[in-house]
Every structure is written in C-alpha cells, then in structure tokens.
Amino acid sequence: MKPYHFLITLKGILFSFILLSFIVGCSKKDDDEDEAPTAPTVDFSFTPLSPKVNEAITFNNTSTNATSYQWSAAGTNFNSTEKNPTFTFTSTGTFDVKLVATGEGGSNTKTREISVAPADDTTPMPVAAFSFSPSSPNRGEEVSFTNESTNATSYQWSAAGTNFSSTSENPTFTFDATGDFDVKLVVTNSAGTDEISKTITVTAASGGGNNNPCNLPECYIETTTTVASGFTTTVTYTYTVVNGVKKIATISTATIAGTLITSIEYDATGKRIKDETKIGGVLQNYIEYEYTGGGSTVRANTYDAPNTFTGYNISQYDANDKLLRTDNYDVSGALQSYTVYSDFVNIAGSFPQLVETFDANNTLTQRDVHTYQNCQLIKTVSTDGSGTQIGEVNNTIDANGLLRTSIATIFAQGVTITSNSQYVYDCD
C-alpha cells in the first residue's frame, strides 16, 4: 500500500468514527431530554414515638424529589405546609397523620398512625357545664353565661351562625337576630378536653313597633293622622316578618297628586336593601343600601326614576347598632353635610339624646335635644347654629307606654306653624 493511500484510509476511518460518535451523542441527548421527572418518594418520622396529651410532636420529613408539602390529621385542626412542622394533640386516641408531597413528577401520600396517651399526671379529665341568663332572651338583650365546668383550665365559647367567640370563663353576648342558636363550650386541662352544647331560643323584643328593650306591649303603628294649617294628612303602615322580626313593608300617604307609597325590601337576614317610592303607581325615586364592615357602615345610594344617580349618604354604627354619624354627599362625592348622634340613653337600642347637624365647612346648623321615657321619645327641642330655638316636639305617652299624640311647633321668620298628630296601633 502506498503511503498516501494509507493516509486517505486513515482519514476515512477517523471521519467515520467522529460521525458515529456525534450521532450516538445526539441520540443520548434526545433520550435524556425525553426522560420524565421523578415522582416524589414520601416518608416521615416523628418524636416522641409515644406522645401524650398536650405534648408537642415534631415531624421529620424524609421525602425526596418534592418541593411542597401538606400535612393533616383527621379529627384535628392540624394543617401545615411546613417541611418539618410540630403539633400538639389535646385529646387521647389514635390519629392518622397524612403527608402529601408534591414535586415536578407529581404527588404521593404517606399516612402514619399516632397513638396519643393520657398525660402522666393525676389530673382528672375536665367536665364541661354552663348555664345562662335570661333563659329566654330577646333579640338585642345581653345574655350572661355562667361557667359550671370542673377541672378546667381554659375555655372556648362559640355559637354557630354568630360572631360569638370568647375565652373568658364567664362571658356575655348579645344576639342580634331571632332563632335557635347552639352555644358550645369546650374546656381543656393537661389531661384532655370536654365540650357541651346548649340551644338558646332568642325571640323578638316587644314594644311599640320598634322592637325596643322596654317592657311595652306588642304593638305596631298602624296609622298616623296629622293636622297642620287646615290640612289633614294620613300615613298608613304595613308590616312583614323577616327572620322572625316584624319590619315595616310599606308607608302610604295620600297627596293631591295621588297616593305616595314607599316600599321597603329586606334580605333574608333582615337587612334593609332597597326603598322604592311611587306616586299613583309611577316610580319617583329609589334608594339602594350597601353594607360593609360587618354591617357597621351603610351606604344609601339615591336614584331618580330614569335610574340616574343623584347622591348618597354613609351611616356609621357601633358594635351595639347605635347610629353614630351620617354623612351626605352629592353626585360628585363632595360632602354636603353631616349629622352626629351622641349621649345615648343607657339601654339596649339606639336612643341618642343629642343630635347635631353640620354643613360641609363643619359649621353647626342645627342641634336637637331629645328626651325619652321608657323607650319613647317624649320631647325634642331644636335650635339653629346660633342657639336660637327653631322648633319643638312634645309627645304624649299613654298608660301602656305607647306614643299617642305629637304636637310639633316650627318657628320660622316670625311665623309659628303647629301640627298635631294622632297614632293608632294594630293592637287597639
């Protein structure tokens, strides 16, 4: 073989080897790229191996190929996404602790059984018990709970369907709705927990059509007849029952243009959601109500008949449903005036003894001083910003505590206008 033939052959062999290596390398790379991610392997251990009630347990997560974790234990509130969480069982028994590990390759689950033994002391298990007063509370009436549990060191109170939640030994709570409520007490000590539930029936408060807390007959205003300057105006009220409470459904007034009727709508819980006013069956305007802050803030949006937004007001209430302030705004959102309610009578319900109205510049424009008798308003004296009296209302209360007559006097530019109103109730 000639030397240059040998070189040509050698070059050919080297080229073939390089080409083959490249093909094999590319094939291996493609195989590597098609390989699926590895699924997680799930496992964990815990210490101590024989835990007792109220003893902290540490979980050691030994899972691989995982990026997130979800821990839980049926029958408990154990819920964690930590890699190595801790948890304390407050009662004895056998519990299935589950770990779900998730990664690029999917999810896998591991469940281990943990037996929780009683504490190593002589403390007896707690026994839950309580009583409450009054036994048949009215809506808006404070209920006092007396803890009668034994061997308990901590307490947790709750009532389904309400915001009642307390760790006090002897708490109080006021139900703002009628119905049957299951009040639960859970008691705990180092030996474990116990619980008890009792049903409390809350009824509507009686009195004058306003569900007031005073001892008044179950009467609701049916009509008012007012005589002023030779004209007689009669207003008629109808009612509906919402969530066990009687509420005003319509207010009707006869006018020259026809009967003016305001219809009031409520949601299932009894919140006022819409007022609609018509004259002779023709829509005049309507108001829609929005609630935020758990009902402590109420916005009333006003619209005319063509559905044009005309302004709004915002009212603020405290935790006891006392109206504290109302701000009035025009369409652009500019404050026009506001009213502040204060100096409340010390009984359940909203009974302000002082009502002050201010303009947008914080200038006092009117002050009303109210006087009450057994949940009924018996007198109002109104003055303007300078302190000059501009009006007065004097009401007459009958032997049953019901408002019967109301004489209102207005002083304006040297002219005195007096109106006399009579009240008729559906219990008459």
C-alpha positions in Angstrom: 0.0 0.0 0.0 1.3 3.4 -0.9 1.7 6.0 1.9 -0.9 8.4 0.6 -3.4 5.5 0.2 -2.8 4.7 3.9 -3.4 8.4 4.8 -6.6 8.5 2.9 -7.8 5.3 4.5 -6.9 6.5 8.0 -8.7 9.8 7.4 -11.8 8.0 6.3 -11.7 5.8 9.4 -11.3 8.9 11.7 -14.1 10.7 9.9 -16.5 7.7 10.3 -15.6 7.4 14.0 -16.3 11.1 14.6 -19.5 11.0 12.7 -20.7 7.9 14.6 -19.8 9.5 17.9 -21.8 12.6 17.0 -24.8 10.5 16.1 -24.6 8.4 19.3 -24.2 11.6 21.4 -27.2 13.3 19.8 -29.3 10.2 20.3 -28.3 10.0 24.0 -29.1 13.7 24.4 -32.5 13.2 22.9 -33.1 10.3 25.2 -32.1 12.4 28.3 -34.4 15.2 27.2 -37.4 12.8 26.9 -36.9 11.3 30.4 -39.9 12.2 32.7 -39.2 13.9 36.1 -39.0 11.5 39.0 -42.1 11.3 41.3 -41.6 12.2 45.0 -40.8 9.5 47.5 -42.8 10.2 50.6 -41.9 9.3 54.2 -41.6 10.8 57.6 -41.0 10.0 61.2 -42.0 11.7 64.5 -40.8 12.2 68.0 -41.7 11.2 70.6 -42.9 7.8 69.4 -45.4 7.5 72.2 -46.7 11.1 72.7 -49.1 12.1 75.4 -51.9 14.7 75.5 -50.7 18.3 75.2 -47.2 17.1 74.4 -45.6 18.7 71.3 -44.8 16.3 68.5 -42.0 17.1 66.0 -42.4 15.6 62.5 -39.2 14.8 60.5 -39.9 14.9 56.7 -37.6 12.5 54.8 -39.3 12.8 51.4 -37.3 13.2 48.2 -37.9 14.9 44.9 -40.6 17.1 46.5 -40.9 20.9 46.5 -44.1 21.4 48.6 -45.8 19.6 51.5 -49.3 19.3 53.0 -49.8 17.8 56.5 -53.1 17.0 58.1 -54.7 14.7 60.7 -58.3 13.6 60.6 -60.3 14.7 63.6 -57.9 17.6 64.5 -57.1 21.1 63.3 -53.6 20.0 62.2 -53.0 21.7 58.9 -49.4 22.8 57.8 -47.3 23.3 54.7 -44.0 23.4 56.6 -41.4 20.8 55.8 -40.9 19.7 59.4 -43.9 21.0 61.5 -44.8 20.5 65.1 -48.3 19.7 66.5 -49.9 19.1 69.9 -52.8 16.8 70.3 -55.3 17.9 73.0 -57.1 14.6 73.4 -56.3 11.0 73.6 -56.8 8.5 70.8 -55.4 7.1 67.6 -54.9 9.6 64.8 -53.9 9.1 61.1 -51.4 11.8 60.2 -51.1 12.3 56.4 -48.3 13.9 54.4 -48.8 14.8 50.7 -45.5 15.6 49.0 -45.6 17.3 45.6 -42.8 17.8 43.0 -42.3 18.1 39.3 -43.0 14.4 38.9 -46.4 14.6 40.7 -47.7 13.9 44.2 -47.5 11.0 46.6 -49.0 10.4 50.0 -47.8 8.7 53.2 -50.0 8.1 56.3 -48.8 7.0 59.7 -50.8 6.2 62.8 -50.1 8.0 66.0 -51.4 6.9 69.4 -51.8 9.7 71.9 -51.9 8.5 75.6 -53.2 10.4 78.7 -50.8 12.8 80.4 -48.5 11.4 83.1 -50.2 13.1 86.0 -53.1 12.6 88.3 -55.2 15.5 86.9 -58.7 14.3 86.1 -60.3 14.9 82.8 -62.3 18.2 82.7 -66.1 18.1 82.6 -67.9 20.9 80.6 -71.0 22.6 82.0 -72.7 26.0 81.9 -75.9 27.9 82.5 -77.2 31.2 81.0 -79.5 34.1 81.9 -82.1 35.1 80.9 -83.4 31.7 80.0 -85.5 33.2 77.1 -83.6 36.3 75.9 -84.9 38.8 73.4 -83.1 39.9 70.3 -80.7 42.7 71.4 -80.8 41.6 75.1 -77.5 40.7 76.7 -77.1 37.1 77.8 -74.7 36.2 80.7 -73.1 32.8 80.6 -72.0 31.1 83.9 -69.3 28.5 83.6 -70.0 25.5 85.8 -67.3 23.2 84.5 -64.9 21.2 86.7 -61.2 20.6 86.4 -60.9 23.0 83.5 -58.0 25.5 83.0 -59.1 27.1 79.7 -62.3 27.8 77.9 -63.5 28.4 74.4 -67.1 29.6 73.7 -68.8 29.9 70.3 -72.3 29.9 68.8 -72.9 28.7 65.2 -74.3 31.5 62.9 -73.0 34.3 65.1 -69.6 36.1 65.9 -69.7 34.8 69.5 -66.1 33.7 70.3 -64.7 34.1 73.8 -62.0 32.5 76.0 -63.4 34.2 79.2 -64.6 32.0 82.0 -68.0 33.8 82.3 -68.6 35.8 79.1 -71.6 37.8 77.9 -73.1 38.1 74.4 -75.9 39.9 72.7 -77.7 38.1 69.9 -78.8 40.5 67.1 -81.2 38.0 65.4 -84.0 35.8 66.5 -84.0 32.0 66.3 -82.4 28.9 67.9 -78.6 29.1 68.5 -76.4 26.3 69.6 -73.9 27.7 72.1 -70.8 25.4 72.6 -68.3 25.4 75.4 -65.0 23.5 75.0 -62.9 23.1 78.2 -59.3 21.9 78.5 -56.7 20.9 81.0 -53.5 18.9 80.9 -55.5 15.6 80.8 -57.6 16.5 77.7 -60.8 18.3 76.6 -64.5 18.1 77.0 -67.4 20.0 75.4 -71.1 20.7 75.8 -73.7 22.5 73.7 -77.0 24.1 74.7 -79.7 25.6 72.5 -80.7 29.2 73.2 -84.0 30.4 71.7 -83.9 34.2 71.0 -87.2 35.9 70.4 -88.2 39.3 69.1 -88.4 42.1 71.6 -91.8 43.6 72.3 -92.8 47.2 72.2 -94.3 49.9 70.1 -93.4 48.5 66.7 -89.7 49.2 67.2 -88.5 46.0 69.0 -87.3 48.2 71.9 -86.0 46.6 75.1 -88.5 48.3 77.4 -91.5 46.5 78.8 -94.1 47.7 76.3 -97.0 45.8 74.7 -96.5 44.1 71.3 -98.0 46.9 69.3 -97.0 48.4 65.9 -98.1 51.8 64.5 -100.9 51.3 62.0 -101.8 54.9 61.1 -100.8 58.5 61.9 -103.1 61.4 61.2 -101.6 64.9 61.2 -103.5 68.2 61.1 -101.4 71.3 60.1 -102.6 74.6 58.7 -106.1 73.2 58.0 -104.8 70.2 56.1 -105.1 66.6 57.2 -102.5 64.0 56.2 -102.9 60.3 57.0 -100.0 57.9 56.8 -100.6 54.1 56.8 -98.1 51.4 57.6 -97.9 47.7 56.7 -95.5 45.1 58.0 -93.7 42.0 57.0 -91.8 39.4 59.1 -88.2 38.8 58.1 -86.0 36.3 60.0 -88.5 36.3 62.9 -88.7 40.1 63.2 -91.6 42.3 62.2 -90.5 45.1 59.9 -92.2 47.9 58.0 -93.1 46.9 54.5 -94.9 50.0 53.1 -95.6 53.6 54.1 -98.5 55.1 52.3 -99.5 58.8 52.2 -102.4 60.4 50.4 -101.4 63.5 48.4 -103.0 65.8 45.9 -101.0 64.1 43.1 -102.1 60.7 44.2 -101.1 58.1 46.9 -97.4 58.2 47.7 -96.2 54.7 48.6 -92.7 53.8 49.8 -92.0 50.1 49.6 -89.1 48.7 51.7 -87.2 45.5 50.8 -85.0 43.3 53.1 -82.6 40.5 52.6 -83.0 37.1 54.3 -81.1 38.3 57.4 -83.4 41.4 57.8 -81.0 44.0 56.4 -82.7 46.8 54.5 -81.6 46.7 50.9 -84.0 48.9 48.9 -86.6 51.7 49.2 -88.8 52.4 46.2 -91.2 55.4 46.1 -94.1 55.7 43.7 -97.0 58.2 43.3 -100.1 56.8 41.6 -98.1 53.8 40.7 -95.4 55.8 38.9 -91.8 55.4 40.1 -90.4 58.7 41.5 -87.1 57.5 43.0 -85.4 54.7 44.8 -82.6 54.1 47.3 -80.2 51.0 47.4 -78.3 50.1 50.5 -74.7 48.6 50.7 -73.2 47.1 53.9 -69.5 46.8 54.8 -67.5 46.2 57.9 -69.9 43.6 59.1 -72.8 46.0 58.8 -71.2 48.8 60.7 -71.1 51.0 57.6 -74.2 51.5 55.5 -74.2 53.4 52.2 -77.5 54.6 50.8 -77.4 55.4 47.0 -80.3 57.5 45.6 -81.5 57.3 42.0 -84.3 59.1 40.2 -87.0 57.5 38.0 -84.7 57.3 34.9 -82.1 55.4 37.1 -79.8 58.5 37.3 -77.6 58.5 40.4 -78.4 61.7 42.4 -76.3 61.3 45.5 -75.7 59.2 48.6 -75.1 59.1 52.3 -73.0 56.9 54.6 -74.0 56.0 58.1 -71.7 54.6 60.8 -72.9 52.2 63.6 -71.1 50.9 66.6 -71.0 47.3 67.8 -74.3 47.7 69.6 -76.1 49.0 66.4 -76.2 52.6 67.7 -76.2 55.1 64.8 -73.2 57.4 65.4 -72.9 59.6 62.3 -74.4 60.1 58.8 -72.5 61.9 56.0 -74.4 63.3 53.0 -72.7 63.6 49.6 -73.7 64.9 46.2 -73.2 63.1 42.8 -69.5 64.1 42.6 -68.8 62.7 46.0 -68.4 66.2 47.7 -69.6 66.3 51.3 -72.7 68.5 51.7 -73.5 68.0 55.4 -73.2 65.5 58.2 -75.1 64.6 61.4 -73.6 63.3 64.7 -75.5 61.3 67.2 -74.3 61.1 70.9 -75.2 61.0 74.6 -77.1 57.7 74.3 -79.6 56.5 76.9 -78.0 53.6 78.8 -80.4 50.9 77.5 -80.2 48.5 74.6 -81.1 50.2 71.3 -80.3 53.5 69.6 -81.6 56.4 71.7 -79.4 59.5 71.2 -80.1 62.4 73.5 -78.1 64.8 71.3 -78.3 65.1 67.5 -76.1 67.8 65.8 -76.0 68.7 62.1 -73.1 70.5 60.4 -72.5 71.8 56.9 -69.5 70.9 54.7 -67.4 73.6 56.5 -68.0 72.0 59.9 -70.4 74.8 60.9 -73.2 73.7 63.3 -76.5 74.3 61.6 -79.0 72.6 63.9 -78.9 70.9 67.4 -81.8 68.6 68.5 -82.0 67.6 72.2 -84.2 64.5 72.8 -85.8 63.4 76.0 -87.0 59.8 76.4 -89.4 58.0 78.7 -89.4 54.1 78.7 -88.0 53.8 75.1 -90.3 56.5 73.8 -89.4 60.0 72.6 -91.4 62.5 74.7 -89.8 65.8 73.7 -87.4 67.4 71.2 -86.1 70.9 71.3 -84.4 72.2 68.1 -82.1 75.2 67.8 -80.1 76.6 64.9 -76.3 77.2 64.8 -76.6 80.4 66.8 -78.6 78.7 69.6 -82.0 80.2 68.6 -84.9 77.9 69.0 -86.4 76.9 65.7 -88.7 74.1 66.7 -90.1 71.8 69.4 -91.9 68.5 69.6 -94.0 67.3 72.6 -95.3 63.8 72.6 -97.9 62.2 74.9 -97.5 58.7 76.2 -100.4 56.6 77.4 -100.7 54.3 80.4 -99.2 51.4 78.4 -96.2 53.4 77.4 -97.3 53.9 73.8 -96.9 57.2 71.9 -100.4 58.6 71.3 -100.2 62.3 70.3 -97.4 64.5 69.0 -97.5 68.3 68.8 -94.8 69.8 66.6 -94.1 73.6 66.5 -91.9 75.3 64.0 -90.6 78.9 64.4 -89.6 80.4 61.0 -89.1 84.1 60.2 -91.6 85.2 62.9 -94.2 82.7 61.8 -95.3 79.8 64.1 -96.6 76.6 62.5 -98.1 73.9 64.6 -99.1 70.4 63.7 -101.0 67.8 65.7 -100.5 64.0 65.1 -102.5 61.1 66.4 -101.3 57.5 66.5 -103.3 54.3 66.0 -101.8 50.8 66.7 -102.7 47.4 65.4 -103.3 46.3 69.0 -106.0 48.9 69.6 
